[in-house]
Amino acid sequence: MTRTLVIDSATDACSAALFDGGDCIAGEMLLLGRGHAERLVPMIGALPNKGRADRVVVALGPGSFTGIRVGLAAAKALAIAWKAELLGYHTPALLAAQAQDRFGAAPVAVANTGGHGEWFVQEFAADGTCVAPVRSLRPDDAAAGIKADIVVGSQAEALVRLRGSGTAHAMHSDARAFAALRQDALTRDVRPAYGRAPDAKLPGGKAP
């Protein structure tokens, strides 16, 4: 069977897991907020055979700029060293898969902490396909725009409270739940997905 190392450090949570086929052999998830760079590599090193795998899969975001880059750097370095296949996925897709694996096939929305007081939000159909691209919205706009009854993520409780309806589950993206993710959610395009335009601007107003 194909061994897969999954790395997810794009949000406040930091996790790594090793799979043999669809079975999770070992893994760990820590809710850090900060310090992903210091904890991720030791976390991978603690896995069986130091996490060595035929395939490396990494969370692309959106989420923390630093966390996304830490995960991508580790994944790319290991894939090169091991001559392994490198794939990525977007964080809301795994969160939606975790929710539907837990609560059954139903529409679900993801609401995660973004930048400058905004939230990253995305909705998914009952079959796990995304309804629309991820958006970075102010809380009131997110509450007005999100229709799914079930909301998961770090800002799920805040969104449901602001909206006044629905069911909130404060879940965090977890590499150990990778088996629940739809395979068509994986991509070979492993560029970071920051979810919003960069704050810095080049002369003339252009983005870096």
C-alpha positions in Angstrom: 0.0 0.0 0.0 1.0 3.6 -0.6 2.3 5.4 2.5 1.1 9.0 2.8 2.5 11.7 5.1 -0.1 14.4 5.7 1.1 17.8 7.0 -1.4 20.5 8.2 0.0 23.7 9.7 -2.0 26.3 7.9 -4.2 27.4 10.8 -3.8 27.7 14.6 -3.7 23.9 14.7 -0.6 22.0 13.7 -0.8 18.3 12.8 1.0 15.5 11.0 -0.1 12.0 10.3 1.2 8.9 8.5 -1.2 6.7 6.6 -0.8 3.2 5.1 -3.4 3.1 2.4 -6.5 4.5 4.1 -5.4 3.6 7.6 -3.9 6.2 10.0 -0.8 4.5 11.5 0.1 7.4 13.8 -0.4 11.1 14.1 -0.5 14.1 16.4 -2.4 17.4 16.5 -1.6 20.4 18.7 -3.5 23.7 19.0 -0.6 26.1 19.0 -1.6 29.5 17.6 2.1 30.2 17.2 5.3 28.2 17.0 4.5 25.9 14.1 8.0 26.1 12.8 9.4 24.8 16.0 6.9 21.9 16.5 6.2 20.6 13.0 9.5 18.9 12.2 9.8 17.1 15.6 6.2 16.0 15.2 7.0 14.4 11.8 10.2 12.9 13.2 8.2 11.2 16.0 6.1 9.2 13.4 7.1 5.7 12.5 10.3 5.6 10.3 10.4 9.4 10.8 7.2 9.8 8.6 8.9 8.5 5.5 6.3 8.0 2.7 5.7 7.5 -1.0 3.4 10.5 -1.0 3.4 13.8 0.9 0.2 15.8 1.1 0.1 19.3 2.6 -2.6 21.8 3.6 -2.4 24.9 1.3 -4.6 27.2 3.4 -6.1 29.7 3.7 -5.0 30.5 7.1 -1.8 31.8 8.7 0.7 33.2 6.2 3.6 31.7 8.4 1.8 28.4 9.0 1.1 27.8 5.4 4.8 28.5 4.4 6.1 26.3 7.2 4.0 23.4 6.0 4.8 23.9 2.4 8.6 24.2 3.0 8.6 20.9 5.0 6.5 19.1 2.5 8.5 20.1 -0.5 11.8 19.3 1.2 10.7 15.8 2.3 9.1 15.1 -1.1 12.4 15.9 -2.8 14.5 13.9 -0.3 12.3 10.9 -0.5 11.5 11.3 -4.3 7.8 11.2 -3.2 4.7 12.5 -4.9 3.7 15.9 -3.6 0.0 17.0 -3.4 -2.0 19.6 -1.6 -5.5 20.3 -0.4 -7.3 23.4 0.8 -8.0 23.6 4.5 -11.8 24.2 4.3 -12.2 21.0 2.3 -10.7 18.8 5.1 -12.8 20.6 7.7 -15.9 20.0 5.7 -14.9 16.3 5.3 -14.3 16.0 9.0 -17.8 17.4 9.7 -19.6 15.2 7.2 -17.7 12.1 8.4 -18.9 12.9 12.0 -22.4 14.2 11.3 -23.4 12.5 8.0 -24.0 13.8 4.5 -25.4 17.3 4.9 -24.5 20.8 3.6 -21.8 22.4 5.8 -20.1 25.7 6.0 -16.6 26.4 7.2 -15.7 29.6 9.1 -12.1 30.1 10.2 -10.1 33.0 11.5 -8.8 35.2 8.8 -6.8 38.4 8.8 -7.7 41.9 10.0 -10.8 40.8 11.8 -12.2 38.9 8.7 -13.2 35.3 8.5 -12.4 32.7 5.8 -15.7 31.1 4.8 -16.7 28.4 2.3 -19.8 26.3 1.9 -20.0 22.6 0.8 -22.8 20.5 -0.5 -23.9 17.3 1.1 -21.6 15.3 -1.2 -18.6 17.3 -0.1 -18.2 19.4 -3.2 -17.6 23.1 -2.7 -20.5 25.4 -3.5 -18.4 28.5 -4.1 -14.8 29.6 -3.7 -13.4 30.5 -0.3 -14.0 34.1 0.7 -12.5 36.5 3.3 -15.4 38.4 4.8 -16.3 40.6 7.7 -18.2 38.8 10.4 -21.5 40.5 9.6 -21.2 39.7 5.9 -20.3 36.1 6.6 -23.3 35.7 8.9 -25.6 37.2 6.2 -24.1 35.1 3.3 -23.7 31.7 4.8 -26.8 29.5 4.5 -25.8 26.0 5.7 -27.2 25.0 9.1 -24.1 23.2 10.2 -21.1 25.5 10.6 -17.6 24.3 11.6 -14.3 25.9 12.2 -12.6 28.2 14.7 -15.2 30.9 14.1 -18.2 28.6 13.9 -19.7 29.5 17.2 -19.3 33.2 16.6 -21.0 33.0 13.2 -23.9 31.0 14.5 -24.3 33.4 17.4 -24.2 36.4 15.1 -26.6 34.8 12.6 -29.0 33.6 15.3 -29.5 30.2 13.9 -27.7 26.9 13.0 -25.5 24.4 14.8 -21.8 25.3 15.5 -18.9 22.9 16.0 -15.5 24.5 16.9 -13.5 22.0 14.9 -9.9 22.3 13.8 -8.3 21.0 10.6 -6.6 17.7 11.6 -4.2 15.7 9.4 -5.3 12.5 11.2 -8.8 12.9 9.5 -7.2 12.9 6.0 -9.0 9.6 5.0 -12.3 11.4 5.1 -11.2 13.9 2.3 -12.5 13.4 -1.2 -9.7 12.3 -3.5 -10.7 14.9 -6.1 -10.0 17.6 -3.5 -6.3 16.9 -3.9 -4.2 19.0 -6.3 -0.8 18.9 -7.8 -0.8 22.7 -7.8 0.9 23.2 -4.4 1.0 27.0 -4.4 0.0 28.7 -1.1 -3.7 29.7 -0.9 -3.7 32.7 1.4 -7.4 33.5 0.8 -6.9 37.3 0.7 -4.7 39.8 -1.1 -1.3 40.6 0.6 -1.2 43.6 2.8 2.1 44.9 1.3 2.0 46.8 -2.0 4.7 47.5 -4.6 5.2 51.0 -5.9 2.2 51.9 -8.1 -0.2 49.8 -5.9 0.7 46.4 -7.4 0.7 43.3 -5.2 4.0 41.6 -4.5 
